[in-house]
Amino acid sequence: MKINEPDLSGSYTYADYFGWQWGEMAELIRGKIYKMSPAPTSKHQKVVGNLFGLLWSSLRGDRCQVFTAPFDVRLPISPKMKGDKDITTVVQPDVCVVCDPAKIDERGCIGAPDWIIEVLSPNTTSKDLREKFSIYEEAGVKEYWVIHPQEQTVLVYTLNKEGKYDGILQPYICTDKVRSTVLAGIFIDLSEVFLPEIQ
């Protein structure tokens, strides 16, 4: 479907999303279009770049692979509904780790990544803390980190046996070292994520 400007009140599938010709980046959450914010700040990009670098180094040669946006993650309602017309949620996490090679194809990832990290921007805070929290939990993303680049804090959520997120009571801060609950042996030194600005 070629469209110049989508109807934001409409309901869409990945088949629609894949055929869009308009120039703006967007995500699709339960069929609803969410336009991506303007280009992220340099601080946001530095945090994403630092995270990607740390994870890439740690996972080099591993079965698990790390990706950064733009990278389409299609989240089917059920494993049996993988057709383009069945999928109504397509997101572009800032960073994600996928440990099942069968989930990766030429168009991105189909199914839940093992670990997703979102770096908050002023225009995406409510979406990342509410809508995305809910869909990642529902899809079975095992580990979800939410990073606040201005405050230099990290919230960590881990999927429990009931399929719900358990979160820490207090956020991690820039001097902490945080262990991944999903990937054995992976520690992230937050001082390397929140590097000081070069003067």
C-alpha positions as a Markdown table, in Angstrom:
| # | Residue | x | y | z |
|---|---|---|---|---|
| 1 | Met | 0.0 | 0.0 | 0.0 |
| 2 | Lys | 1.6 | 3.3 | -1.1 |
| 3 | Ile | 0.6 | 6.2 | 1.1 |
| 4 | Asn | 1.8 | 9.8 | 1.3 |
| 5 | Glu | 0.6 | 10.4 | 4.8 |
| 6 | Pro | -1.0 | 7.6 | 6.9 |
| 7 | Asp | -4.3 | 7.9 | 8.8 |
| 8 | Leu | -3.0 | 7.9 | 12.3 |
| 9 | Ser | -6.4 | 6.7 | 13.5 |
| 10 | Gly | -6.3 | 3.7 | 11.2 |
| 11 | Ser | -5.3 | 0.1 | 12.0 |
| 12 | Tyr | -2.4 | -1.5 | 10.0 |
| 13 | Thr | -0.4 | -4.7 | 9.7 |
| 14 | Tyr | 3.2 | -5.4 | 8.8 |
| 15 | Ala | 2.1 | -5.9 | 5.2 |
| 16 | Asp | 1.0 | -2.3 | 5.1 |
| 17 | Tyr | 4.1 | -1.1 | 7.0 |
| 18 | Phe | 6.5 | -2.9 | 4.6 |
| 19 | Gly | 4.9 | -1.2 | 1.6 |
| 20 | Trp | 4.8 | 2.4 | 2.9 |
| 21 | Gln | 6.5 | 4.9 | 0.8 |
| 22 | Trp | 6.4 | 8.0 | 3.0 |
| 23 | Gly | 9.6 | 9.3 | 4.3 |
| 24 | Glu | 9.1 | 9.2 | 8.1 |
| 25 | Met | 10.3 | 6.5 | 10.4 |
| 26 | Ala | 7.5 | 4.8 | 12.3 |
| 27 | Glu | 6.7 | 1.9 | 14.6 |
| 28 | Leu | 3.5 | -0.1 | 14.6 |
| 29 | Ile | 2.1 | -1.1 | 18.0 |
| 30 | Arg | -1.0 | -3.3 | 18.0 |
| 31 | Gly | -1.9 | -1.9 | 14.6 |
| 32 | Lys | -1.5 | 1.8 | 15.6 |
| 33 | Ile | 1.1 | 4.0 | 13.9 |
| 34 | Tyr | 3.7 | 5.7 | 16.2 |
| 35 | Lys | 5.8 | 8.2 | 14.3 |
| 36 | Met | 9.4 | 8.2 | 15.5 |
| 37 | Ser | 10.7 | 11.3 | 17.1 |
| 38 | Pro | 13.1 | 13.6 | 15.3 |
| 39 | Ala | 16.7 | 12.5 | 15.1 |
| 40 | Pro | 17.9 | 11.5 | 18.6 |
| 41 | Thr | 20.2 | 13.8 | 20.6 |
| 42 | Ser | 24.0 | 13.3 | 20.5 |
| 43 | Lys | 23.9 | 12.1 | 24.1 |
| 44 | His | 21.3 | 9.5 | 23.2 |
| 45 | Gln | 23.4 | 8.3 | 20.2 |
| 46 | Lys | 26.5 | 8.1 | 22.3 |
| 47 | Val | 24.8 | 5.9 | 24.9 |
| 48 | Val | 23.5 | 3.6 | 22.2 |
| 49 | Gly | 26.9 | 3.5 | 20.5 |
| 50 | Asn | 28.7 | 2.7 | 23.7 |
| 51 | Leu | 26.2 | 0.0 | 24.6 |
| 52 | Phe | 26.5 | -1.5 | 21.1 |
| 53 | Gly | 30.3 | -1.5 | 21.3 |
| 54 | Leu | 30.4 | -3.2 | 24.7 |
| 55 | Leu | 27.9 | -5.8 | 23.7 |
| 56 | Trp | 29.5 | -6.4 | 20.3 |
| 57 | Ser | 32.9 | -7.0 | 21.9 |
| 58 | Ser | 31.4 | -9.3 | 24.5 |
| 59 | Leu | 29.3 | -11.3 | 22.0 |
| 60 | Arg | 31.8 | -11.5 | 19.1 |
| 61 | Gly | 31.8 | -15.1 | 17.8 |
| 62 | Asp | 28.8 | -16.0 | 20.0 |
| 63 | Arg | 25.5 | -17.4 | 18.8 |
| 64 | Cys | 23.8 | -14.3 | 20.2 |
| 65 | Gln | 23.9 | -11.2 | 17.9 |
| 66 | Val | 23.4 | -7.5 | 18.8 |
| 67 | Phe | 21.6 | -5.0 | 16.6 |
| 68 | Thr | 20.8 | -1.3 | 16.7 |
| 69 | Ala | 18.0 | 0.8 | 15.2 |
| 70 | Pro | 16.9 | 1.0 | 12.5 |
| 71 | Phe | 16.2 | -2.7 | 12.8 |
| 72 | Asp | 12.6 | -4.0 | 12.4 |
| 73 | Val | 11.5 | -6.4 | 15.2 |
| 74 | Arg | 8.2 | -8.0 | 14.2 |
| 75 | Leu | 6.2 | -9.4 | 17.1 |
| 76 | Pro | 3.6 | -11.9 | 16.1 |
| 77 | Ile | 0.5 | -12.4 | 18.4 |
| 78 | Ser | 1.3 | -16.1 | 18.4 |
| 79 | Pro | 4.2 | -18.2 | 16.9 |
| 80 | Lys | 1.8 | -19.6 | 14.3 |
| 81 | Met | 0.8 | -16.2 | 13.0 |
| 82 | Lys | 4.0 | -15.1 | 11.2 |
| 83 | Gly | 2.5 | -13.8 | 8.0 |
| 84 | Asp | 2.9 | -10.2 | 7.1 |
| 85 | Lys | -0.9 | -9.6 | 7.3 |
| 86 | Asp | -1.0 | -11.3 | 10.8 |
| 87 | Ile | 1.6 | -9.0 | 12.4 |
| 88 | Thr | 0.4 | -5.8 | 13.9 |
| 89 | Thr | 3.4 | -4.8 | 16.0 |
| 90 | Val | 6.7 | -3.8 | 14.5 |
| 91 | Val | 9.2 | -1.9 | 16.7 |
| 92 | Gln | 12.7 | -0.6 | 16.3 |
| 93 | Pro | 14.5 | -1.0 | 19.7 |
| 94 | Asp | 17.6 | 1.1 | 20.2 |
| 95 | Val | 19.6 | -2.0 | 21.0 |
| 96 | Cys | 18.5 | -5.7 | 20.9 |
| 97 | Val | 20.2 | -9.1 | 21.3 |
| 98 | Val | 18.9 | -12.1 | 19.4 |
| 99 | Cys | 20.2 | -15.5 | 20.4 |
| 100 | Asp | 18.1 | -17.7 | 18.0 |
| 101 | Pro | 19.5 | -17.4 | 14.5 |
| 102 | Ala | 16.2 | -18.7 | 13.1 |
| 103 | Lys | 14.5 | -15.4 | 14.1 |
| 104 | Ile | 16.8 | -13.3 | 11.9 |
| 105 | Asp | 16.0 | -12.7 | 8.3 |
| 106 | Glu | 16.7 | -10.1 | 5.6 |
| 107 | Arg | 14.0 | -7.8 | 7.0 |
| 108 | Gly | 15.1 | -7.9 | 10.6 |
| 109 | Cys | 13.9 | -10.1 | 13.4 |
| 110 | Ile | 10.6 | -12.1 | 13.7 |
| 111 | Gly | 9.7 | -13.0 | 17.2 |
| 112 | Ala | 10.9 | -11.7 | 20.6 |
| 113 | Pro | 14.6 | -10.8 | 21.0 |
| 114 | Asp | 16.2 | -12.2 | 24.2 |
| 115 | Trp | 17.2 | -8.7 | 25.4 |
| 116 | Ile | 15.9 | -5.2 | 24.4 |
| 117 | Ile | 17.4 | -1.9 | 25.6 |
| 118 | Glu | 15.6 | 1.4 | 25.0 |
| 119 | Val | 17.2 | 4.7 | 25.6 |
| 120 | Leu | 14.7 | 7.3 | 26.6 |
| 121 | Ser | 14.1 | 10.5 | 24.6 |
| 122 | Pro | 11.7 | 13.2 | 25.8 |
| 123 | Asn | 9.2 | 12.3 | 23.1 |
| 124 | Thr | 9.4 | 8.5 | 23.7 |
| 125 | Thr | 9.3 | 8.2 | 27.5 |
| 126 | Ser | 5.7 | 7.3 | 27.9 |
| 127 | Lys | 5.8 | 4.9 | 24.9 |
| 128 | Asp | 8.9 | 3.1 | 26.2 |
| 129 | Leu | 7.6 | 2.9 | 29.8 |
| 130 | Arg | 4.1 | 1.9 | 29.0 |
| 131 | Glu | 3.2 | 0.6 | 25.5 |
| 132 | Lys | 6.6 | -1.0 | 24.9 |
| 133 | Phe | 6.9 | -2.4 | 28.4 |
| 134 | Ser | 3.5 | -4.1 | 27.9 |
| 135 | Ile | 4.2 | -5.5 | 24.4 |
| 136 | Tyr | 7.7 | -6.7 | 25.3 |
| 137 | Glu | 6.3 | -8.5 | 28.3 |
| 138 | Glu | 3.5 | -10.0 | 26.3 |
| 139 | Ala | 5.9 | -11.1 | 23.5 |
| 140 | Gly | 8.2 | -12.8 | 25.9 |
| 141 | Val | 11.3 | -10.5 | 25.7 |
| 142 | Lys | 13.3 | -12.1 | 28.6 |
| 143 | Glu | 15.2 | -8.9 | 29.6 |
| 144 | Tyr | 14.2 | -5.3 | 29.1 |
| 145 | Trp | 16.4 | -2.3 | 30.1 |
| 146 | Val | 15.2 | 1.3 | 30.1 |
| 147 | Ile | 18.0 | 3.9 | 30.1 |
| 148 | His | 17.6 | 7.5 | 31.1 |
| 149 | Pro | 20.6 | 9.2 | 29.4 |
| 150 | Gln | 20.2 | 12.6 | 31.2 |
| 151 | Glu | 19.9 | 11.1 | 34.7 |
| 152 | Gln | 22.4 | 8.3 | 33.9 |
| 153 | Thr | 20.2 | 5.6 | 35.3 |
| 154 | Val | 19.0 | 2.2 | 34.2 |
| 155 | Leu | 15.9 | 0.2 | 35.0 |
| 156 | Val | 16.1 | -3.5 | 34.5 |
| 157 | Tyr | 13.1 | -5.8 | 34.1 |
| 158 | Thr | 13.4 | -9.6 | 33.9 |
| 159 | Leu | 10.6 | -12.0 | 32.7 |
| 160 | Asn | 9.6 | -14.3 | 35.5 |
| 161 | Lys | 8.0 | -17.8 | 35.2 |
| 162 | Glu | 4.5 | -16.3 | 35.1 |
| 163 | Gly | 5.5 | -14.3 | 32.0 |
| 164 | Lys | 5.5 | -11.0 | 33.9 |
| 165 | Tyr | 8.4 | -8.5 | 34.4 |
| 166 | Asp | 10.1 | -8.3 | 37.8 |
| 167 | Gly | 11.9 | -5.0 | 38.2 |
| 168 | Ile | 14.5 | -3.8 | 40.6 |
| 169 | Leu | 13.3 | -1.4 | 43.4 |
| 170 | Gln | 15.9 | 1.2 | 42.6 |
| 171 | Pro | 17.5 | 2.2 | 39.3 |
| 172 | Tyr | 21.1 | 1.4 | 38.7 |
| 173 | Ile | 23.4 | 4.5 | 38.5 |
| 174 | Cys | 26.4 | 5.4 | 36.4 |
| 175 | Thr | 28.9 | 3.8 | 38.8 |
| 176 | Asp | 27.3 | 0.4 | 38.9 |
| 177 | Lys | 28.2 | -2.8 | 37.0 |
| 178 | Val | 25.0 | -4.6 | 35.9 |
| 179 | Arg | 24.9 | -8.3 | 35.1 |
| 180 | Ser | 22.6 | -9.5 | 32.4 |
| 181 | Thr | 20.1 | -12.0 | 33.7 |
| 182 | Val | 19.7 | -13.6 | 30.3 |
| 183 | Leu | 23.2 | -13.8 | 28.9 |
| 184 | Ala | 25.6 | -15.6 | 31.3 |
| 185 | Gly | 28.8 | -13.8 | 32.0 |
| 186 | Ile | 27.8 | -10.5 | 30.5 |
| 187 | Phe | 28.4 | -7.5 | 32.7 |
| 188 | Ile | 27.9 | -3.9 | 31.7 |
| 189 | Asp | 30.0 | -1.3 | 33.4 |
| 190 | Leu | 27.7 | 1.8 | 33.3 |
| 191 | Ser | 30.6 | 4.1 | 33.6 |
| 192 | Glu | 31.6 | 3.0 | 30.1 |
| 193 | Val | 28.0 | 3.6 | 28.9 |
| 194 | Phe | 27.8 | 7.1 | 30.4 |
| 195 | Leu | 31.2 | 8.3 | 29.4 |
| 196 | Pro | 31.9 | 11.9 | 30.4 |
| 197 | Glu | 31.7 | 14.6 | 27.7 |
| 198 | Ile | 35.0 | 15.4 | 26.0 |
| 199 | Gln | 35.7 | 19.1 | 26.6 |
